[in-house]
């Protein structure tokens, strides 16, 4: 329920914040936005820690939901501001390496956090986790103060009060018109919406199948999640060293096609009469490959976005893409929760998902190919 609440709140908040987040990021200095966003999140955490003990039972959901809403708003501002500020932190030649390192750091955190979290939770209570989060947020704020953002002289007009656009809707329409004019971005959005919807099955269904349908316990769930994180880390490191060796077509289409096959193989592995060790080995290998595939797609899209979209539009465009990619998550949570609870063996669901994903990608391939051909005028500078 806790996991589902977070998955529901984040995209819903993203939809409501879509227009103001993109406009504010493109209108004001990015470091200022990040300072305010992290500060508000820090204050919210302190209030959460001070008041959470006043609520009991289901009443605790009230401060949790309120915190998750404010946290989701902060995350939206942080993500959009960071994406738009990459040009101010490093030059274009280093953007790919930076994206790989950021993704690698996130993957390493995903690998270490389950073990550390379980150890900490067994030794203490939930309140300590809030204090850990306060400490981490405070450190992030201090690190941000050491970073120098190189604002270009020509960009000064972007950060004035109303010279960039006259209204919130006008600013949003500028970003939307730009995306509509980039056929590759349109193709990526159309593919990502369906893929993200189907990918929700992995988050919802895998623990349910392993624990409830196959009765394999919690440990194997941790192994498979760790394998996924290791795949993300491996891909991040490889992309950092070899990202220039492959063209855009290879880095987009090959992972998209592989993803459908990987889902199908995972489903077959869950249907086969393997032992616990067999499921662990097969499942870990497939989850590792899925982690590699997803990371290559994420880094490729992020780098393309950051190196080809004008800085004055980057906040609005990145916000639009992020919301488009996550808006279907609540529907996916509801849909696949119902499907898995009413299916005899969830392995079939993964096989069907992989088949649908593969055929849809093949149908959309001509559009993506056409978009790639039209990208020459947006070549990296």
C-alpha positions in Angstrom: 0.0 0.0 0.0 2.9 2.4 0.9 4.6 1.7 -2.4 1.4 2.1 -4.3 0.6 5.4 -2.7 4.0 6.8 -3.8 3.5 5.5 -7.3 0.1 7.1 -7.5 1.0 10.5 -5.9 4.1 11.3 -7.9 2.6 11.2 -11.4 -0.6 12.9 -10.3 1.4 15.8 -8.8 3.5 15.9 -11.9 0.4 16.4 -14.1 -0.8 19.3 -11.9 2.6 20.9 -11.7 3.5 20.4 -15.4 2.9 24.0 -16.5 4.3 26.0 -13.6 7.4 23.8 -13.1 8.6 24.1 -16.7 7.8 27.8 -16.9 9.5 28.6 -13.6 12.6 26.6 -14.5 12.9 28.4 -17.8 12.4 31.8 -16.3 14.6 31.9 -13.2 18.2 30.9 -12.4 18.4 27.2 -11.8 20.6 27.3 -8.7 18.0 29.6 -7.0 15.2 27.1 -7.9 17.2 24.2 -6.5 18.1 26.1 -3.3 14.4 26.8 -2.7 13.2 23.3 -3.6 15.7 21.5 -1.4 15.1 24.0 1.5 11.4 23.5 1.4 11.9 19.7 1.4 14.2 20.0 4.3 11.7 22.1 6.4 8.9 19.6 5.5 11.0 16.7 6.7 11.7 18.4 10.0 8.0 19.1 10.5 7.2 15.5 9.5 9.7 14.2 12.1 8.2 16.5 14.8 4.6 15.7 14.2 4.5 12.0 13.0 4.2 10.7 16.6 0.9 12.6 17.0 -0.9 10.2 14.6 -1.7 6.6 15.2 -2.9 3.7 13.1 -4.4 4.7 9.7 -4.1 8.3 10.9 -0.4 8.1 10.1 -1.3 8.1 6.4 -2.3 11.8 6.6 1.2 13.2 7.3 2.7 10.6 5.0 0.5 11.6 2.1 1.1 15.3 2.8 4.8 14.8 2.9 4.8 12.7 -0.3 2.9 15.5 -2.1 5.4 18.1 -1.1 8.3 15.8 -1.8 6.8 15.0 -5.3 6.6 18.8 -6.1 10.2 19.2 -4.9 11.4 16.3 -7.1 9.7 17.7 -10.1 11.5 21.1 -9.7 14.8 19.3 -8.9 14.6 17.1 -12.0 13.6 19.8 -14.4 16.1 22.3 -13.0 18.9 19.8 -13.0 18.2 18.8 -16.6 18.0 22.4 -17.7 21.2 23.4 -15.9 23.5 20.7 -17.3 24.8 23.2 -19.9 25.7 25.5 -17.0 27.7 22.9 -15.2 29.7 21.1 -17.9 30.3 21.6 -21.7 28.5 19.5 -24.3 31.4 17.1 -24.7 31.1 16.0 -21.0 27.3 15.7 -20.8 27.3 12.1 -21.8 29.9 11.2 -19.2 28.0 13.2 -16.5 24.7 11.5 -17.3 26.4 8.1 -17.0 28.0 9.0 -13.7 24.7 10.3 -12.3 22.9 7.1 -13.4 25.7 5.0 -12.0 25.5 6.8 -8.6 21.8 6.2 -8.4 22.2 2.5 -9.3 24.9 2.1 -6.6 22.5 3.6 -4.1 19.8 1.2 -5.2 22.2 -1.7 -4.7 23.3 -0.7 -1.2 20.1 0.8 0.2 18.1 -2.5 0.7 20.7 -4.1 2.8 21.5 -0.9 4.8 17.9 -0.1 5.2 17.0 -3.6 6.5 19.9 -3.5 8.9 19.0 0.0 10.2 15.2 -0.8 10.5 15.9 -4.0 12.5 18.1 -2.0 14.9 15.9 1.1 15.3 12.5 2.6 14.5 11.0 4.5 11.6 11.7 8.0 13.1 15.4 7.4 12.6 14.8 7.0 8.9 13.3 10.5 8.8 16.4 11.9 10.6 18.7 10.1 8.1 16.7 11.7 5.3 17.0 15.1 6.9 20.8 14.6 7.1 21.0 13.5 3.5 18.9 16.5 2.3 21.0 18.9 4.4 24.2 17.4 2.9 22.7 17.8 -0.6 22.0 21.5 0.1 25.6 22.1 1.3 27.0 20.3 -1.8 24.8 22.5 -4.0 26.4 25.6 -2.5 29.8 24.5 -3.7 28.7 24.1 -7.3 29.2 27.0 -9.8 26.6 27.5 -12.5 28.0 29.3 -15.6 25.2 31.5 -16.8 25.8 32.8 -20.3 25.5 36.5 -21.0 23.0 35.8 -23.8 20.8 33.9 -21.4 20.2 36.8 -19.0 17.0 37.7 -20.8 15.7 34.3 -20.0 15.8 35.0 -16.3 13.8 38.2 -16.3 10.3 38.4 -14.9 8.1 38.4 -18.0 10.1 39.0 -21.1 10.3 35.3 -22.0 6.5 34.7 -22.1 3.5 36.6 -21.0 1.5 33.9 -19.2 1.8 30.4 -17.8 -0.2 28.9 -20.7 1.7 30.8 -23.3 5.0 29.5 -21.9 3.7 26.0 -21.9 2.4 26.2 -25.5 5.9 27.3 -26.6 7.4 24.1 -25.1 4.6 22.0 -26.5 5.0 23.5 -30.0 8.8 22.7 -29.9 8.1 19.1 -28.9 5.6 18.7 -31.7 8.1 20.0 -34.2 10.7 17.3 -33.1 9.4 14.0 -34.6 11.9 12.0 -32.6 10.6 13.4 -29.3 7.0 12.7 -30.4 8.0 9.1 -31.3 9.9 8.6 -28.0 6.8 9.9 -26.0 4.4 7.6 -27.8 6.7 4.6 -27.2 7.5 5.5 -23.6 3.9 5.9 -22.6 3.0 2.3 -23.6 6.3 0.9 -22.4 6.0 2.6 -19.0 2.5 1.3 -18.6 3.5 -2.2 -19.3 6.7 -1.9 -17.2 4.5 -1.2 -14.1 3.8 -4.9 -14.2 7.4 -5.5 -13.1 7.2 -3.4 -10.0 3.8 -4.6 -9.0 3.8 -8.2 -10.2 7.3 -9.6 -9.5 7.1 -9.5 -5.7 3.5 -10.7 -5.8 4.4 -13.7 -8.0 7.5 -14.8 -6.1 5.9 -14.4 -2.6 2.2 -15.2 -3.1 2.0 -17.5 -6.1 5.3 -19.4 -6.0 5.8 -19.0 -2.2 9.5 -18.4 -2.6 9.8 -15.8 0.2 11.3 -12.3 0.5 15.0 -13.1 0.0 14.7 -14.0 -3.7 12.9 -10.7 -4.3 15.9 -8.9 -2.9 18.2 -10.9 -5.2 16.3 -10.0 -8.3 16.0 -6.3 -7.4 19.7 -6.2 -6.7 20.5 -7.8 -10.1 18.4 -5.1 -11.7 20.4 -2.4 -9.9 23.7 -4.1 -10.9 22.5 -4.1 -14.5 21.9 -0.3 -14.3 25.3 0.3 -12.7 27.1 -1.8 -15.4 25.3 0.0 -18.2 26.1 3.4 -16.7 29.8 2.6 -16.6 29.8 1.2 -20.1 27.9 4.2 -21.5 30.4 6.5 -19.8 33.3 4.9 -21.7 31.7 3.8 -25.0 28.7 6.1 -25.6 30.3 7.7 -28.6 30.9 4.4 -30.4 27.3 3.7 -31.3 24.9 5.9 -33.3 21.5 7.1 -32.1 19.6 4.4 -34.0 21.4 1.6 -32.3 21.1 3.1 -28.8 17.4 3.6 -29.1 15.9 0.8 -31.3 18.0 -2.1 -30.1 17.2 -1.7 -26.4 13.5 -1.1 -27.2 13.3 -4.3 -29.1 15.2 -6.2 -26.5 12.9 -5.1 -23.7 10.0 -7.1 -25.1 12.1 -10.2 -25.4 13.4 -9.8 -21.8 9.9 -9.6 -20.4 8.9 -12.7 -22.3 11.9 -14.7 -21.1 11.2 -13.5 -17.5 7.7 -14.8 -17.8 8.9 -18.2 -19.1 11.3 -18.4 -16.2 8.5 -17.9 -13.7 6.4 -20.6 -15.4 9.1 -23.2 -15.6 9.4 -25.8 -12.8 12.7 -24.4 -11.5 13.9 -24.8 -7.9 14.3 -21.7 -5.8 18.0 -21.5 -6.8 17.0 -21.9 -10.5 14.5 -19.1 -10.3 17.1 -17.0 -8.6 19.7 -17.5 -11.2 17.5 -17.2 -14.3 15.5 -14.3 -12.8 18.7 -12.4 -11.8 20.2 -12.8 -15.2 17.1 -11.5 -16.9 16.7 -8.6 -14.4 20.3 -7.7 -14.9 19.7 -7.5 -18.7 16.5 -5.4 -18.1 18.5 -3.0 -15.9 21.1 -2.6 -18.7 18.4 -2.0 -21.3 16.5 0.6 -19.3 19.7 2.5 -18.4 20.9 2.7 -22.0 17.5 4.1 -23.0 17.4 6.6 -20.1 21.0 7.9 -20.7 20.5 8.1 -24.5 17.3 10.1 -24.2 18.7 12.4 -21.5 21.8 13.2 -23.4 19.9 13.8 -26.6 17.6 16.2 -24.8 20.3 18.1 -23.0 22.5 18.5 -26.1 20.0 19.5 -28.7 17.2 21.5 -26.9 17.8 25.2 -26.5 18.5 26.1 -22.9 15.6 28.6 -22.8 13.1 25.7 -23.6 14.8 22.9 -21.7 12.8 23.2 -18.5 9.5 23.1 -20.2 10.5 20.3 -22.6 12.0 18.1 -20.0 9.0 18.6 -17.7 6.6 17.7 -20.5 8.6 14.5 -21.3 8.9 13.5 -17.6 5.1 13.9 -17.0 4.3 12.1 -20.3 6.5 9.2 -19.2 5.0 8.8 -15.7 1.4 9.9 -16.1 0.3 6.3 -16.9 1.8 4.8 -13.7 -1.3 5.2 -11.6 -3.4 3.4 -14.3 -0.7 0.7 -14.5 -0.7 0.2 -10.7 -4.5 -0.2 -10.6 -4.7 -2.4 -13.8 -1.9 -4.8 -12.9 -2.8 -5.0 -9.2 -6.2 -6.3 -10.4 -4.7 -8.6 -13.1 -2.1 -10.3 -10.8 -4.6 -10.8 -8.0 -6.9 -12.6 -10.4 -4.4 -14.6 -12.4 -3.4 -18.1 -11.7 0.2 -17.6 -12.7 1.6 -14.2 -13.3 4.3 -15.6 -15.6 1.7 -15.5 -18.4 1.1 -11.8 -17.8 4.8 -11.1 -18.4 4.8 -13.1 -21.6 1.8 -11.2 -22.9 3.4 -7.9 -21.8 6.6 -8.7 -23.6 4.7 -9.7 -26.7 2.6 -6.5 -26.8 5.7 -4.4 -26.0 7.7 -6.1 -28.9 4.9 -5.7 -31.5 4.1 -2.1 -30.4 7.8 -1.2 -30.7 8.0 -2.7 -34.2 4.9 -0.7 -35.2 6.4 2.5 -33.9 9.9 1.8 -35.4 9.2 3.6 -38.7 8.2 6.7 -36.9 11.3 6.7 -34.7 13.5 6.0 -37.7 12.0 9.0 -39.5 12.5 11.1 -36.4 16.2 10.1 -36.3 16.6 11.0 -39.9 15.1 14.5 -39.2 17.5 15.0 -36.3 20.4 16.1 -38.4 19.5 19.8 -38.0 19.5 19.3 -34.3 23.0 17.8 -34.2 25.0 18.2 -31.0 26.9 21.4 -31.0 
